[in-house]
Every structure is written in C-alpha cells, then in structure tokens.
Amino acid sequence: MADGREGRKEGVDPRMLELLACPLTKGPLTWDPQRGELISRVAKLAYPVRDGIPIMLPSEARTISAEDMLSPPPRLSGPS
C-alpha cells in the first residue's frame, strides 16, 4: 500500500516558482525536474512536489548531500 509519498513527477508552473520561497531561509528555490523537487541550496534541503503540489514543510524535505551540492543548479525550462 502506498503511503502518499510516491507522487507523480510533474512540472512546476514557472509563475508559482517565482512566488515560492524556502520556509526556513526565505531564499529562492530551483526546480529539479529529474527528482521532482524544489531545491533550497542555502538550507541544503529538497522539498518534494507530489501531484503538482509543493510540500513546503521542513519535516518533509530531504537533506541535500554534498554530492548534490557540487552539481550545478538545475535550470527551469519552460516557455519564454
């Protein structure tokens, strides 16, 4: 039985991304389409997006590994 953590990896509306901020640092977030997460590089947290809904709870976020921090930030792709 699924516990609700297995959401579809949907895109995030670029307009919504401009409005969202990390709840801990109030800093910007970047979209990682490969993992379906919103990344806060300052807080070193990745917030999940489930069924197109960002889960902006620090208790639901995963800590970003040092390996993830070394990779370049993901780019948001969308209409210009």
C-alpha positions in Angstrom: 0.0 0.0 0.0 1.3 3.4 -0.9 1.9 5.9 1.9 1.3 9.0 -0.2 5.0 9.8 -0.7 5.0 8.4 -4.3 3.7 11.4 -6.2 4.0 11.9 -9.9 6.9 13.9 -11.1 5.1 16.9 -12.6 6.4 20.2 -13.6 6.1 23.3 -11.6 4.5 26.4 -13.1 7.3 29.0 -13.5 5.0 31.7 -12.2 4.5 29.7 -9.0 8.2 29.1 -8.6 8.7 32.9 -8.7 6.4 33.2 -5.7 7.6 30.3 -3.6 10.5 30.7 -1.1 12.2 28.3 1.3 10.2 28.4 4.5 13.4 28.4 6.6 15.7 30.8 4.8 13.1 32.8 2.8 15.5 32.3 -0.1 14.9 31.3 -3.7 14.1 27.7 -4.8 15.1 26.0 -8.0 13.2 23.2 -9.7 14.9 19.8 -10.2 12.8 18.0 -12.8 14.8 14.8 -12.5 13.8 14.3 -8.9 10.6 16.3 -8.8 11.8 18.5 -6.0 12.2 22.2 -5.2 15.8 22.8 -4.0 16.9 25.3 -1.4 20.7 25.5 -1.8 21.1 27.8 1.2 19.1 25.5 3.6 20.5 22.4 1.8 17.0 20.9 1.6 14.9 19.4 -1.2 11.2 19.9 -0.9 9.1 17.2 -2.7 6.3 18.0 -5.2 3.5 15.5 -5.0 0.8 15.5 -7.7 1.9 19.0 -8.7 1.7 20.4 -5.1 4.8 21.6 -3.4 5.1 20.2 0.1 6.9 23.1 1.8 7.3 21.5 5.2 10.9 21.2 6.5 9.9 17.9 8.1 9.0 16.5 4.7 12.2 17.8 3.0 15.3 15.7 2.4 18.7 16.9 3.2 20.8 17.5 0.1 24.0 15.6 0.1 27.4 17.1 -0.5 27.4 15.4 -3.9 24.2 17.2 -4.9 25.7 20.5 -3.7 28.6 20.1 -6.1 26.4 19.7 -9.2 25.3 22.8 -11.0 21.9 24.1 -10.0 19.1 22.7 -12.2 17.6 25.1 -14.8 14.0 25.8 -15.0 12.8 25.0 -18.5 9.6 26.5 -19.8 8.1 28.9 -22.3 10.0 32.2 -22.5 
